[in-house]
Amino acid sequence: MQHLRWLPPAADARARLSALDRAGGEVWKQAVALAGTRLDFVATNRLDAIVQRHQGAVPPADLAAPPVRLAVLGSATLTHLHAPIRVAALRRGISVTTYENDYGQYLQELLDPRSALHEFRPNAILFSFDARSLTQGVHAALDAEAAAAALQAAEALILQCWQAARDGFGCPLMQQTVLDSFPALLGNNEHRLPGSRSWFVHELNASLRRLADRHGVDLVALDQAAARDGLDAWHDPALWHRSKQEVSPAAGPAYGDLVARLIAARAGRSYKCLVLDLDNTLWGGVVGDDGLEGIVIGQGSPLGEGFVAVQEYARELARRGVILAVCSKNDEANAREPFEKHPDMVLRPADIACFRANWDDKAANIRAIAAELNIGLDALVFLDDNPFERNLIREQLPMVAVPEVPDEPALVPAILADAGYFESLRLTEDDRLRTAQYQENRAREQLRASSSDIEGYLRGLDMKLIWKRFDPVGQQRIVQLINKTNQFNLTTRRYTDEDVAAIMADPDAFGLQLRLLDRFGDNGIIGIVIGRKNDDLLHIDTWLMSCRVLGRQVEPATLTLIADLSREMGATRLRGEYIPTKKNGMVRDHYVKLGFSLIASEPDGRSLAELDLAGFVPTPTFIQMTEG
């Protein structure tokens, strides 16, 4: 099994690693680039060692997200997995520091406030329990009742660990599912032997999924990876008996990627858009040369059905919230014709949020796609069968993800799935409507282009801003937005479900969710504001918005709402905070532009601004404000 097969090979890895130590201030950027290639366990360890030596020299502006302090807690030897986790996070521009409990002491360290774990102060925790420790006392002589009791005991231990972690640190939790490393005793009907340790692991993993959903814990689905790749790709029985390593070192890079995908998703660093080439990517042949009737898709041919599989997977991604775009060197009319007329096409015009087909170079078109969709280049994944085009984008736009594409199209969906580009922690209704929202946004831009003045454009939108306080119904979307919004985000603080619930219960705080409707449709929840009152001061802890609605007067309308609610709570002043990150420079002057007075400015870019509510005069807008 070839791990990380979606990454380009690193033929010159040894030379690049040797040069990296001498890179000075460029170590982090060069290390991120090298981490984006297919490194084995040895090269991964070497890269990590170099980065660790230079860790203190990394400029904060080079980080794609706040640093993560990850505690890896478990019952087996886990040290060999730290470097792969750190390098997989590095691949996504995230700095991770790791901690591991003393062997077998995870619960003791969780419960002891004087332990090294508490001194480490993790802001993320991964529980990595091995199969043998969780199946102690399970054997073939157990009846169904005794096996059920053993399962309840294992569940209770895991729940105790989760609760202790929440009580001690209040941070996001990840739980590794359990590898079924036991040989079968009964065979195909193993489920008929209650005391089978292999079947016990199966039942425990099913229980973990239910418990994780109930308690807001994110799963590292190691069992699914082993089922797909084969147990031998992940586990070596000899290494278990020699060193208690349940995940073999060779699988370390793949394991690290599973974990880093969740860390990235929690930090809002998952990709948002799949950019598709057309010829020999979505169908066989060149539509400009072969014509509509000559391209290979469906039609009962194995190759054509493989291209159908690619389109079906892309459409399913769109249905769960991934934006689809087209980037093709073609005459636009030729490129659009299969979407509109070919009977075997799965993807249709309504599935594509942005369509670029011309003879410009693909780097320029990808830049244009990002600009039209109003998302960062680092939110794009580019799928193209042509190695020249793939390498061109990697060189000119290194922030764009470009997977290796096999010659057989039927294998492409698995490549995209294994890469985890679009890892998400949960799905909301707004996700399902995303493609339609972007198409509606295109109609808004057409109206803007046809309007003679900005006031006429805004008036013609018939905008309505519906606001409501945080509530359980919207909680999933609220948490998702807080943890994925990076550009229009004044502080980029991340919140868990428990944090959001605490805001709802706090009489001296408010959390607002804002939804924007207009004549073209529902933009969904586009804004989150969290305010905390202390005496007569209302501190704006969090203010974030979707970039899709910039320039539509939502900012001043939101400030008017904040001011009204703050007065009702007895506040006379508003204080806004800006904490700079690599991606939120666009809101550096947000509060000053809204009329706040700058009261503090730090060398690192942080600033504080205040607004006296006694003298505040709302800015007129063309937005109707309604409480939902």
Secondary structure, DSSP 8 states (H G I E B T S, - for coil): --TTTTS-B-TTHHHHHHHHTT-GGGHHHHHHHHHTSB--HHHHHHHHHHHHHTGGG--GGG-SS--EEEEEEESS--GGGHHHHHHHHHTTT--EEEEE-STT-HHHHHH-TTSHHHHH--SEEEEE--HHHHTTT--TT--HHHHHHHHHHHHHHHHHHHHHHHHHH---EEEE-----S--SS-TTGGG-TT-HHHHHHHHHHHHHHHHHHHT-EEE-HHHHHHHH-GGGT--HHHHHHH--SS-GGGHHHHHHHHHHHHHHHTT-S--EEEE--BTTTBBS-HHHH-TTTSBSSTT-HHHHHHHHHHHHHHHHHHTT-EEEEEEES-HHHHHHHHHH-TT----GGG-SEEEEESS-HHHHHHHHHHHHT--GGGEEEE-S-HHHHHHHHHH-TTSB-----SSGGGHHHHHHHHTTT--S---HHHHTHHHHHHHHHHHHHHHHH-SSHHHHHHHT-EEEEEEE--TTTHHHHHHHHHH--SSBSS-----HHHHHHHHH-TTEEEEEEEEEETTEEEEEEEEEEEEEETTEEEEEEEEE-GGGTTSSHHHHHHHHHHHHHHHTT--EEEEEE---SS-GGGTTHHHHTT-EEEEE-TTS-EEEEEEGGG------SEEEEE-
